[in-house]
Amino acid sequence: MKYKVGDIVLVSSPAGKVIPNIHVKLLKRVVVDPAKGNKTDGPGYKGWEATPVFQEEIDYIRKEWSIPFSKPGEDKTWVYDEHIVKRPRNAKPSVPQARKKIKRKRKTSKSGVTVIRKAKSSSKK
């Protein structure tokens, strides 16, 4: 096993690649062996109890994806071994940057047609 308690790792969501990866701190290792039942057999699983690390990532996934995390260290989540992407050397928040908004001018011509043009940047110093 290459991870230990206290490591900060980058994890992906089991819901798919659309939800961004976040950094979590591994708290406790859990290994459950397969169980034999009367009607069905239960598969075993391996994973970690973890907590999110960066407030910027928590705010982003709460706002964009409605994932109910609130504060680093308080929220606990489950991470399967196969969803751990890597252990980064220098852990930094990975929040996508917002796109720059472009101001557009609206003009109405003499014939009544609305024309939209990019505003010229007026950077006078």
RAMO-V787970 format. One record per residue. N is the residue number from 0. RES is the residue in one small letter. BURIAL is # if it has 24 or more other ideal C-beta (glycine too) atoms within 12 Angstrom, else .. Layout:
[[N,RES,BURIAL] [N,RES,BURIAL]]
//
This chain:
[[0,m,.] [1,k,.] [2,y,#] [3,k,.] [4,v,.] [5,g,.] [6,d,#] [7,i,#] [8,v,#] [9,l,#] [10,v,#] [11,s,#] [12,s,#] [13,p,.] [14,a,.] [15,g,.] [16,k,.] [17,v,.] [18,i,.] [19,p,#] [20,n,#] [21,i,#] [22,h,#] [23,v,#] [24,k,#] [25,l,#] [26,l,#] [27,k,.] [28,r,.] [29,v,.] [30,v,.] [31,v,.] [32,d,.] [33,p,.] [34,a,.] [35,k,.] [36,g,.] [37,n,.] [38,k,.] [39,t,.] [40,d,.] [41,g,.] [42,p,.] [43,g,.] [44,y,.] [45,k,.] [46,g,#] [47,w,#] [48,e,.] [49,a,#] [50,t,#] [51,p,#] [52,v,#] [53,f,#] [54,q,.] [55,e,.] [56,e,#] [57,i,#] [58,d,.] [59,y,#] [60,i,#] [61,r,.] [62,k,.] [63,e,.] [64,w,.] [65,s,.] [66,i,.] [67,p,.] [68,f,#] [69,s,.] [70,k,.] [71,p,#] [72,g,.] [73,e,.] [74,d,#] [75,k,.] [76,t,#] [77,w,#] [78,v,#] [79,y,.] [80,d,#] [81,e,.] [82,h,#] [83,i,#] [84,v,.] [85,k,.] [86,r,.] [87,p,.] [88,r,.] [89,n,.] [90,a,#] [91,k,.] [92,p,#] [93,s,#] [94,v,.] [95,p,.] [96,q,.] [97,a,.] [98,r,.] [99,k,.] [100,k,.] [101,i,.] [102,k,.] [103,r,.] [104,k,.] [105,r,.] [106,k,.] [107,t,.] [108,s,.] [109,k,.] [110,s,.] [111,g,.] [112,v,.] [113,t,.] [114,v,.] [115,i,.] [116,r,.] [117,k,.] [118,a,.] [119,k,.] [120,s,.] [121,s,.] [122,s,.] [123,k,.] [124,k,.]]
//
